[in-house]
């Protein structure tokens, strides 16, 4: 029996980057706690605002490196230490370096969560991707979930939720609703949450409310 590792998926992600992403940029993979994390957070796809997408970047290729807004969410749901958060807010995105990115993701790992995108193809901007692109990543995403084996999976936004769950999802109509999906004979717990950044920044408070509820209702105390 061959046991896959996350690194085994990266070659496939890089092939799809050449097909669907900007050829001047690298794929962005994932990061955080990769061994049975308490939560896996699933976003859409990366853009060049993530400075780790540069071919000159030699550090980890993880989501949201060099950005600020998403770390507001993680801090407000008590999944990021204040000292790390303050550094993120004080430093310019272009001034992140490999060691600081590693420090941030060490804190993510400490809090036992994993961050990924459904599609790993980095774009030059945040224009929407068609469903067919996300669907090409779906089998790889399911392998990723199988490898890390998270306790709970949070899907951000209608499009990602609909593709992963294979049904039409409107987040506003299913807040705090549990969905079950079987991947390789194991059932996983999914929740759909408002997309909290970019055009969805006005929904960040709703996202925070729902994530806090998900954490409280899926903790070991329950």
N, C-alpha and C positions, 0 to 999 in steps of 0.2 A: 504494500500500500504506500503510495507516494503522498507525503504530507507537504502541502503547499505552505509557503511563507509569503508574507506581503511583498517581499522583494521579487518573488517569482512573477508577480503581476506587472511589474514596472515596464518590462519590454513590450507587453501588449498595450499598456497605456501610451508608451512612446510611439508605437505604430499608429495609434489613433490620433495622436497629436499631429502627426504629419498629414493625416487625412482630414481632420476637422479643425485643428488649431492653427495658430500662426506659426509658420515654419521658423521664424526668428526667435521663438520662445520655447522653453521647455515645459513639459507636463508638470503639474503640481499633484503630488500623490496624497498624502495623509499624514497624521501625526498624533502623538499622545500615548495613552495607555492602550497597548495592543493585545493585552492578555485579559480577557473577560472584563472589559471596562463596565462601570456602572451605567454609562450612557455613551451612545455613538450619535454624534450630530452630523447630519447629512445636508450639505448645501448643494448649489446648482453646478457651477463651473467657475474656474479661476479666470482672472484677467491679469494684464501686465502690471496692475497696481501692486500685485504681489511681487516684490523685488526678487524673490527666489526663482521666478520664472526666467530670469536672465541667464544666458548660457555662461556668463562669467561667475555666477554664484556657485560656490563650492560646498555650501552647507546643506542642511536638510531642505527638501523640497516639500514643505508642508503648507497647508492653507493659511491665508491671511497674514503672511509675513510682510511687514512694512505698512500695515494698515492700522487704523485706530478704532473705528466704530464698533466692530463686532466684539472687541474686548470689553466694551461697556456692558454688553449683555452677559458675558461670562463672569465679569466682576459682580454684577448686580444679582446673579443667581448663586453667588458664593462659591464659584468655581475658579477663582483666580485670587492669589494673594495680593494684598493692597500694594506692597512694595513693587511687585512686578507691574501691576496696573499703572501705578504712578510713573514708572519708567516709560511704559508704552505711550502714555499721554504726553510726556515731556519731550520725547525724542521724535525728530522728524523721520518719516517713513524711509527716506533714502539713506538715513544714517543707521538703520538696523544693520548689524553685521552678523556673520555666521555664529559667533559666540552668544550674542544676545538672543538670536532666534532659538538657539539650543537651550538657553536659560528659560525662555518663555515656555517652550514645549516640555521642559522638565517639570515646570509647575503644572502644566496641563496633565501630564502623566501622574504627578503627585495627587491630583484631585480625581484621578481614575475616570477620565473621559477621553474620547477619541474623536478627532475631527477629520472629516473627509468631504469630498464632493461626489455627486453621482457621476458627472463627467469630469475627467481630469484634463481635458483639452483647454489650454490657455488661449484666450482671445485677447485682442488688443483693446477691446472695450467691453461694455456690459450688455451688448445687444442680445436679445433672446435667441437661444438655440432651438431648432425644431425638435419635435418629439423623437424623430428617427435617430438623431444623434445620441440622445440620452438612452434610447433603447439599445443602441449598440454597446453601451457600457453596462447594461443591466446584468448580464451574466458574470462579468468581472466584479461588479459590485456585490453580487450574491456570494461569490467566492471570498471576497474581502470580509463580508459579514461572517461567513463560516469560519474563517481563520481567526478573527478576533473574538468571536462569540460574545457579543455584548448582552447585557441584561435587558436594556431598553434602547430603542432606536428612535430618534427624533428626526422627522423629515420636515425640511423647511419649504413651505410654499405649495401651491396647488399643483404645479407641473411635476415637480419631483415626486410629490406624494402620489399623484395619479399614476405615474409610470411605475414606481416601485410596487405599489399596491394593486396595480392592474385594474383600476376602477376610477371613475371620475370622482375627484375629491375637490370639495370646496372647503377650505380651512375654516371659514366663518361658520359653517354648518356642522363641523365635527370637532370642535375644541374639546380637549380632554377626553376624547373618545379613543378607546383601545382598539387597535386592529391587530389581528394575528395573521402571520404569513409563514408558511412552511418553506424552509430552505434546507435541502438535503436531509429530509426526514426529521428536522427539528423545527419547532414552532418558535418564532421570535415575536416580541411585542413592539409594535410601532405606534407612534403618535404623530399627528400632523399639526404643525405649528406655523403661524404667520412668518413669512420671510422678514427678517428684522433689519436689513441694511439696504443701501441703494434706494430704489423707489419705495421699498417697504419700510423705511426708517420710521415712518409715522405709526407703524404697528409694533414697534419694539416693546412698548409697555405690555401689550397683549401677549407677546412672545414670552416675556419675562414672567408674567403671571402664570402662563400655562406651564412653562418649564419648572417653575417652583412647585407647582401642583404635581407635575409628573415625578419630580424628585421625591416629594413628600409621600406620594402614594405608591412608590416603588422602592422605598428604602428598606433596609433590613429590619427596621422596627415594625414594619407592617406584616 
